Amino acid sequence: MHYLWLFLAILSEVIGTTALKASTGFTRLGPTLLVIAGYGSAIFFLTLTVQKIPTGVAYALWSGLGLVFIVVLAWVFNGERVDAWGWVGFALIVAGVLVLNLLSKNSGHGETADPVVPVSEESRGT
């Protein structure tokens, strides 16, 4: 279920970011409300995601995959082109997301570490 929350977080963020240009500096009500709803939903779903997936991994997936989707949508809807070095950069981001998710022990697959609990001064005896 946590990967569904992550997918919804990514989708919401992509919708919000895609609507930014159409909001024309927040002067058009419809796109502005879409930006607010998109980002609000993205944060909500991301908070659900990090309950089960390590925060760093969830954020890497959220930002990396969101970036890929936004670049494609900006190309399709706004005609924004990416040069060769831009594609190299995007490929490195995707590679980093894949390494984190597939190879890292912090990926959230399998056993999870005990959460870090802050130690209060009272429990230290000071």
Secondary structure, DSSP 8 states (H G I E B T S, - for coil): -HHHHHHHHHHHHHHHHHHHHHTTTTTSHHHHHHHHHHHHHHHHHHHHHTTTS-HHHHHHHHHHHHHHHHHHHHHHHH-----HHHHHHHHHHHHHHHHHHHT-GGGSSS----------HHHHT-
